[in-house]
Amino acid sequence: MAHHVYRFGDCRIDLSARELHRDGELVTLSPKVFDCLAYLIEHRERAVGRDELIAAVWGKVDVSDTLLGQTVLKARRAIGDTGNEQHAIRTVPRFGYRWIAQVGDPQPMPGMVAADAHVDDPTSVPMPAAESDTAPAAQAASTAAPKHRRAWTFALGLAALATLILIAWQARERSEPESAATADRVATSPAVFAVLPAEVTSAAASQAWLRLGLMDFIATHLRGAGLGVLPSDNVVAVLRGHDAHEDAVPRITAASGARKVVVPLVSRAAAGWSVRLDLRDDDQIEGSFEARAADAVLAARMATDQLLAHLGRRNPTADAANLSLDELLARIDAAQLTDDLAGARDLIEQAPANLKDLPDLRLRLAQIDFRAGRLDAAEQQLTALLPHAGNETEPLLRARILNALGAIAIRTRRNTEAEREFSEAIALLAHGEQPAVLGQAYTGLAISRAAQGNFDSAQSDFSRARIALELAGDGLAMARVEENEGIVAVRRGHYAEALAAHQRAAQRFERFGALNELILTRGNAASAQLALLEPSAALATIKRTLPLLDQMENRSTRHALQIEHASVLARSGQLREARSLLAELANDAASDSDPALLLAQIHFEQARLELDAGRPDEAAGLAESAVTAYADADHLRERAQAWLLLTRALRAAGKLTQASTQTAQLLAAAKTDPAQPLPLFATLAQAEDTKLEGATTAYEDALALAAHEDVPADTAQVLVSWAGRLIAAG
């Protein structure tokens, strides 16, 4: 484990020795003050929320802001900082704190192993040369802020988010410890173990489930003894497309940080089955544990018990009477891990009558229905199961059901209901004994609150989710949390913060081989780069991602990146390529999961191009179509931009009365719904609809609104419009 020493200003902090030196002198600090400094330095790439910092330093959330403020004050004094200067620890209003002082690279001490190198910035690739039909850089079309329909759809509607919660039903949690002592061990240590898919020899085709089924069974058994174990879906994601077993160990350790890897070797034996578990620590085999039995699951359990004994642990839930259920659950989970939903359903339907009514199977059947898109059926099953899980008798089961119901509510846009269900689940998990389930509940709560515009609460919930999921060792879920934090930052107009979150999430998704999420996240990153007036970086991000589309069958994911690609091309002056790609997308729109919204995006981009090309009538028709399609609360920015574009196209076509009518309607809409950015674009439309001598006040108001939101592309759009009119007036 690395022993890191950081240097900043006249200070030197040794995290392992827990020492701070200033001007060569040892500074005496209380443990909490040191932990506060260390956590901010270790997470200096982003702002840290108050709740996250409290949970990290005190290990609980019921700590007053006053105590936190006093601790930060002492931390600042220890390093020569103050609340006025804030040269090292910056206060982020209504959120938390961020470390901003320049920090020297961490220095591993002699004899220690350096930490893994980080993944390069995904946007750091050369920009290709611009095409010959480059448009003037000063055109207003090249400075408009990008749209984020696909980004927010990813946050609120895509299965990746709700499945994050639904995945908790799988076997990796069915045997998690219930005793306080065992739970404490889980809650205080992140995952250090990973279990690989079993290498099975001499097995019939009907026994193919053993590869993933035994992996998940062994992981669950280890987790039940209080060990931190990487979730099975994380393992499957990392190894997807890589069949070579010999390089699986380094792949897993590099992607997840797991320090020990269990490699199951399964074969037919004379009297049944043989299961051997090799415990690997880097390149060394720490030990091998083998058992034989007539049943493969029983042999796996016996071998796992030997491994636990070697580690000084035991599984308090082990019960030979449950063997038939364990095997059935292992088969079902193996089918789900390979997306064989029909096979998983068949296993449940063919189960013995005495097992079908067990909560484990009923939960899995609801999960299968959810993943198959049968949301009504899943909700009916969960609602029927909920009364059988009381707050006192089955709190964990009830929390899982509530998480699942909340996920369905999010998918069906019942966000108030989702907030209530996730809040109840969190209350049931208040003792922190199930970090994975708790992390999923906080994630769902954050999404539901963000969908209602409660961004401050959502940010705090995401911070709590990150802490819980880090304790659970669920790297994929943490990546999804970071991506959603970026999307919430976009909704707040904080594009620099959003870009950093998107890039961190993309690095995680890339390590885990999660292509769908990686493609969408890089598209979101490119959109943020456009808002920050970084078209070259946005184009580089898109170019880096395009080759991944060859491996992606999901049409909606392909379209999400392609529409962002077209937007980036247009803003980079590559107009011919943008038109061609938009036409291609329009021809394929019917295959999208939401063709109406995809067409709205296409029409908006085409309208901009038509207006720039001097065809205002065509632009007006396309822009009006986009305004009509962007009618819901999730697309305020897109609708406002399209509406502003419509007024410009009508004015350019000489239809001044219609342009004024649309401007008046846009202003009325902004008064009815004052949420930004509607007032900004309405005020800009008003300025453009007013004679220049009377437009100064409106332009100043628009510029003030843009400055308040601090979105560079919006500010540029106001300035370009105003300057253009001044130049035209001579």
N, C-alpha and C positions, 0 to 999 in steps of 0.2 A: 504494500500500500504506500502511495506517495506521501512524502513528508514535505509539505510545501511551506516556503517562506516567501512572503510578499514584501515589496519595498515601495513606499510612496512618500514623497516629500522627505522629511528627516526621520521617518519612522520605518520600522521593520517589525513585521508581525509573523510569528511562527505558530501556525495553526495546530500542529501536532503537540508542540511543547506548551502551547497556550501561554505564550509570552509576547508582550508588546514592548519594544524598545524605541525610545525617542531620544535623538541626539546621543545615542549610545548608552542611555540609561534605562534600566528596567522600570516600566510603569506598572504600578500595582492596580489591578482592575478586579472588580467583582466578577463572578462567573457570568452573570447575565449581560453585563456590559461587554465583556469579551465576546460572548456568543453573538451579540447584536452586531458588533464590528465584523466578526468573521462572516456572518451570513450575508451582510450587505456587500462585502468584498467578493465573496464567492459567487454572488449573483449580480455582479456589477453591470452585466450586459442589458439589464432591464430594471424598471422600477419594481419595488417590492411593496405590496399592499400592507397596511397596518395589521390586518388579521393574519396574513401569512407570517409576518415578522413575529407577532405575538405567539403564534402556534410553534414557530421554529425555536424561539428562545425559551418560552415558558412551558411548552408542551401542552398547552390548553388555550382556549379562546376567550375565557371569561376573565380577561385582564383589562383594567381600565386604560383609557387613552392617556390619563394623567401619568400612570406608572410608566407606560411606554415612552411618553415624552421626556420624563426624567431620565430614563435609561439612555435615550438618544442624546440628550444634553450631556450626560457624563461621557458618552462615547466621543462626542465632538471635542469636549475639553481635553480628553486624554490624548488626542492627536493634534491639538492646537487649532481646532476649528471652532466656529461659533454659529449661532442661529442666524446672525446677520450676514456673515461672510459666506457661509455654506460652500467652502471651496472643496470639501470632501464629501459631506453628506448633505444632499439637497432634499428639501421638503417638497414633495409633490402634492399640491393642494387637493384636499378631499380624497386622497388615495393613500399615500404612504411616504416612502423615502427611496432615494437612489444614490448609490455611490458614484461620484463623478470624478474623483481625483485620478490622475494618471498612475497606474500600477505597473511596476516592473513584472516581467514574467515570473511565475512561480518557480522557485529553484529547488529541485529535489536534492535532499541531503545525501552525502556519500553513503553508498550501501543500500539506498532505497531505489525502488523502481519508479520511473517517471510515469506520469499519467498518460493515457491514450491521447494521441494528437487529435485535434478537432477536425471536423469535416470542413472543407473549404466553402466559402460563400457560394451558393449555387448561382448567383448572378455574375460571378466574376469570369466572364468569357469575352473574347474580342467581339466587337460589334462589326458586322459586315458592312461593306460600302453601300451607300444609298443608291437607289435606282435613278434612271435618267429623268423620270417625270416628277422630280421633287417639287413640292409646293413651297411657296414662300413661308419661311418660318414664322413670320409675324401674323399669319392668318388666324382669325379667332378660332377656327375649327381645330387648329393644332394645340390649343391651350385649354379647351374645355375639360373639366374634371371627368374622369372615367365613370362608367356605371359599375354597379356591384350586385346586379340581380343574381348572377350565378353564385357569388360569394355568399350572399345571405341565404340563398336556397340551400347551399351546402351546409350552412350552420343550422338551419331550422328544419329542413325537409329530408335531407339525404339519409339513407339507411345507415351510413357510417356512424352517425351520432346516436340514433336511437338504438342501434345494435350494440353500441358501447354499453348501454344499460342492460339490454336484453341478454348480452353474452354472460352476464353474471349468473344466469340460471344454470350454466353448464357445470359439469362435474368438478371443475377446479375449485368450487366453493362448497360442494355438497357435504364435504367432511371437514370444513374448517372448524377449528376448536371452539367449543362453547364454554369451557372452563375459563375463569378469570386469569389464572396463572398462564395457561397456554395462550390465551388471547393477548396478554401483555407482551409475550415474546414476539408475536406477529406485529403488533402495533408499534413496536419500537425498533424494528429492523427491516430494511428494504430487502428485496429478493437477492439472495446470494447463490441460489441453486437454479439450474435449468435442467430439464429432462428432455432428451432428444427422442424423436420417433424411434420405436423399436425396430431393430434390424432382425427380420424374421426369415428363417430358412426352413425348408421342408414343410411349408404350410400350403394347404389347398387354397384355391381361389376364394372359396367361401369364408376363409379366415383372414382376408386382407384387412379387416377392421382392426386386427391386433396391432398393426403398426402405429396408428394414432390412438386407438382405444387404450392400449396398455400404457402408452406415454402419459395420457391424461389421468389414468387410474393411479399410476405411480406418483405423479405430481400431486394429486389430491391427497394421497396417503401421507406424503412427506409434509404437505401443508397442514394436515390434520395433527401432526406432531409438533406444530409451532414453528416450522422452518419457513423462511421466505423463499418462495418458488416462483419463477417466471411463469406467467399465464401461458397456457398451451397455444392460444391463438397468436401470441407474440412469436412463439417458436415456429409455428407453421408459416407465419408471414416472412420471417427471416430466411427460412429454408426453401420457400416456394421457388420452383424452377431449378433447384440445385439437388441432384440426386446423389452426388458423391458423399458417402458417409464420412470419409476421412477428413474432409474439410469442414464438416458441420460444427465441430467444437470451436475452432477459431472464429467462424462466422457468428456463432451465438455469443461468444464472450465479447467480440468486438462491438456487436450491435447493442447488447443489453447490459454489459458490465457484470454479468453473472460471474462469480469467482470459482464456482465448482459446477461441473457438468456430469450428469448421470447418463450413461450410455447403456440402454437395455439391449441385450442380445437374446433372442428367443429362438428355440429350435425344438423339433419333435424329439422326444426321448423314448426309450424302449417302453417305459411304463406310463407315458403321457407327454408332459411338456417340461422343458428345462428353460429357466429364466436366469440369466446372469446380468448383474448390474455392475458396470465398471464406473467407479467414482474417479473422475479426472480433475486434476488441479493443474491448469496450464497443460504442459505436455506430459505430465506424470500421471500414472495411475496410482491413486492413493490406496485403493483397495478394490477387491472384486467380491461379490456376494451372490451366491448361486443357490437355487432351490429347484426341486423337482416335485411335480404333482400331476395328478390325472387331469387337472383343469389349468389352463394357462393363467387365468386370473388369480387362482389360488397360489400358483407358483410365483407370480409377480408379487402378491401380497407377502408371501413368506420371505422372498429375497429382499423386499423393501424393509421388512421388519428387522432383518439382519443388518441392513445398512443403517437403520435408525439406532440399533443397539450399538453399532460402531461409533455413532455420533453422540451416544449418550442420551438418546431420545426414545420415546415410544408413542404409539398412536392410541390415545384413550378410546377412540371410536371403533377400533378393530373388532369385528364380530363375524365369525365364520357363518352364522346363520343368514347373513345378508349377502352371501356370495352370489346367488343367482341374480339378485337385484344389482349388485356391483357390475356383473358381467353385462347385464342388459343396458345399464347406464353407460358403460364404457363403449358399447357398440353404437348406441344412439349418438353419443358425443363424437365418436370417430366419424360417423356419417355427417354430422353437422360441420365438423372441421373441414371436410372436403366438399361442403355445399351440396351433399346428397340429401336434400330435404325429403324427397319421396321415400328413400330408403329408411331414413330416420322415422318417418311417419309409419311405415310398414312395421317396423320393429315394435312401436308402441301399440299399434292395433292388434298385433299378434301376441302381445304379452299375456301371461296368465291373468285370469280374472282377479286374483288376489293382489296383483301389482298395479293394475290399471288405475285404481283410485288413489294411489299414493301421491302425495304432493310433488315428489320429484318428477314423476311421469306427467302429471297434469301441467306442471310448469313447462316442461320440455315441449309438450304438444302445443301450448300457447305460443312458445317461442317459434316453433316451426311455422305456425299459422302467420305469425307476424312477419317472418322473413319471406314467406311466400306472398305477402301482400294482402292476406286475409285479416285485416285489422279488426273487423267486427267480430269474427269468430274468436280471435285471440282475446279481445276485451271481454267477451261473454264468459270465456273460461276463467279468466282472472277474477272477474267480479264474483263468479260463483265460488271460487276458491277462497276469496278474502275472508268470509265469515269463519272459516275453519282455522284461521291464524290470528289468535288474539294477541293484544299488546303484551300481556303478561306471560302467556304460555308459549307463544311462537313469535317472538319479536323479530328474529332474523328472517323467518319465512315471510312475515307480513311486510317487512321492509323491502324484500325482493319483489313481492307482488306489487307494492306501491310504486317502486321504481319502474316496473314494467308498464303499469297503467299510465304513469306519467310520460313514458316514452311514446305510448300510443297517443296520448293527448297532445303531445308536441307535434306528432306527425299529422294530426287532424286539426291543428291550429286552435286547440282549446287550452290556451296558455295559462289562464287563471286557474283552471282545474289542475293542470300539470303542476303549477306552483304549489298548490295545496297538497297534492299527493307526495311530491318530493320533500316538502317541509315535514310532513308526518313521518316519512321514512327516516329523515335525519334525526328527528326527535327520538325515534326508536333506537338509533345507533349512536346515541350521544356519548357513550363510554369509549368509542373509538376502537372497539374490539374487532371490527370487520372493515379494515381500511379500503378494500376494493369496492365493497358495496356502498360504503360511505362516500367514496370518491365519485362513484357513478351518480349517487343522489345529488351531491353538490353540483356536478356537471349539469344534470338535468334542471336543477333549480336555477342555475345561472342562465341557461338557454331560455327557459320560460320567462324569466324576469327581463332579459335583454329584449325578447320579442315584444314585451309590453312597454319598452322604453325606459325601464328602470336600470340604467347602465351602471350606476355606482354600486348598487347591491349585487348586480351580476358580476362585476369585477371582483368584489370580495368573495363571492361564492366560487369563482374560478380559482382564486388563490387557495381557498380551503380544499378544493378538489385536487389541485396539484400536489398539495402536501400529502393527502390521503393516498393518492395513486402512486406517489413516489415511495411511500411506505409499503404499498402492495407490490411494488416492482413492476407495474404495468406501463411499460414504455409507450406502447401504442396509444393507450388511453391518454397518457400525458401529452402526447403529440397532438391529439385531437383537442384537448383542452387549450393548448397554446394556439392552435389555429383559430379556435373560436374566440379566444381573447383578441386575436388580431382582427377578426370580423367585427367584434363589438367596438374596437378602437376605430374602425372605419365608420361605423354608425355615429360615432362621437366626433368624427372629423379629425382624429389623431392619426394621420397617415404614417408619420415616421415611426411611431410606436407600433402601428399595425404591420409595417414592413418588417420590423425586427422580429415580431412574433411569427409572421408567416415564414421567414427564413429559418428561424429555429425549428419550427414544426416541420418544414420541408427536409431539414437535415435528419430529423428523427424518422420521418416516413421513408426517406431514402435508405437509411440503415436497415429498416425492417422490410424493405421491398414492397411497401404498400403503395402500389402504382396509382390506384384510383385517387387516393388522398393526396399523393405527391403531385399528380397532374393538376388537381384542383387548387392545391395550395400555391403552387408556383404561378398559376393563373392569377390568383388573388394578389400575390406579390407583385406581378407585373402591373396589375391595376393600381396598386398603391404607388408604384414607381412613377406611373403616369401622373397621378395626382401631385406628386412631388416634383414634377417637371423633369423627370429623368427618363426620357424616351429611349435613349441608347441602352441604359441598363434594363429597361423593360423589354426591349427587343432581344437583348442577350438572354434574358431569363426565358422568353418564349422559345428562342432557337435551341436553347439547351434542353427544353422539354419536348419539343416536337417529335424526336425519335421514339419517345415512349408510347406515342399513339399507335405504333405498329403492334404493340402488345395489349392494346386496350379494345375490348369488344363493346363496352358500354357506350352507346351512341351519345347519350347526354353528356358524359364526361368529355368525349371527343369534341362535341359542339361547344362546351364551356370554354375549352382552351382555344378553339378555332375562332370564336367570336372575340375573345380577348386578343388573339393574334391579329385579326382584321383591324381592331381598334388601334393596336400598337403600330401596325403598318401605316394606317392613315395618318397618325400623329407623327410618324417618322418621315412622312412625305412620299411613301411608296404607294401612290394612289391606285395605279393600275392593278397591282397585286391585291390591294385591299378590295377593290371592286370584284375581282375574279373570285376571291375567297368568299365574299358575301353572297355572290350568285350561287356558288356551290352549296353554301349552307342553306340558302332558301330552298333549293331543290331537294334537300335532305331533311327539311324541318319536320316533316310528318313523322319521322322515326324518333323524334325527341320525346322525352317523357312529359314535356310541357311545351308543345309546339307553339301555342299562342304567345307565350312570353319570349321564346326564342325569336319568333318573327318580329316581335316588338323591338328587340335589340337590333335585329338585322335592318329593319326599316329606319330606325334612328340613325345607324351608321350610314346607310345609303342616303338618307336625307341630308346629312352633313356633306357628303361627297357631291350630291346633286347641286346643292346650294353653292358650294365652292366652284363647281363647274359652270355656273351661270344658268342653271335650269331650275328657277325658283318654284315654278308650278309643280313640277315633279317632287321637289323637296317638300313643299307644303302638304301634299297628299300623303307622303310617307311619314312626315312628322305628326300629322293629325292621327294617323293610324297608331303610332307609338303612344301618343298621349292617351288615347282611348284604352289601349291595352294595359298601360301602367296605372291601374285604377285602385290598387290596394296599398295598404299602409307600409308594406315592405319595400316599395319602390318609389319613395318620395323624390329622391334625387333624380332618378331616371325620368320621372314624369315632369319634374320642374325643368330639366334640361331640354326635353323634347318640346315642352310648351314654349320655352324661350326660342327654340329653333323655329317653331311654327310661326311665331310673330315675325321673326326675321325673314322667313321665306315669303310670307304674305306681303310684307313691306317691299321686299325686293321685286315681287311680281307686280307692284303697283296697286295692290289691293289694300289701300291704307285704312279704309273703314273697317274691313275685316280684321286687319292687324290690331287696330285700336280696340275692337271688341274682344279679341282674344287676350290682349294685355289687361283689360279691365277684369275679365274672368279670372285671369291668373292672380291679379292683385286681391280679388275677392276670396279666392281659395287660400291665399296666404294669410288673410285675416281670420278665416275660419279655422285653419290649422297652421299655427305659427311655428311649427317645428322646422328647424333648418334642414335642408337649404332652400325651402320654398320661398321664404321672404327675400332671400338674396337674389334669386333669379327673377322673382316678380319685380323687385325694385330695379334691377338692371333692365328688364323689359320696359318698365315705365320710363326710364331714362332714355332708352333708344326710341321710344314712341313720342318723345317730347322734343320740340324745337330746341336747338342747341343752346340758345340764350337762356332758356328756362330749365335746362337739363342738369345744370351743375349740382344743384342740391340732391337730386336723385342719384347722380353718379357718386357724390360724396357719401350718401347713405349706403349705397351698394358697396363701396370700398370699405366703409366701416364694418359692415356685416361680414365681408370677406376677411378682413383683418381679425375680427373677433373669432371666426372659425379657424383661421390660420391654415387654410388649404392653399398651397402655392398656385395650383391650377385655377382655382376660383379667383384669386386675386389677379392673376395674369389675364383672365378673361375680361374682368372689369376694366383693367388698364388698357388692354388692346382695343376694346370697344370705344372707350373714351378718347384715346389717342387717335383712333381712326377717324372719328368725327371731327376732331380738332384739325387734323391734317386736311381732311376733305373740305373744311370750311376755309382753309388757307390761313 
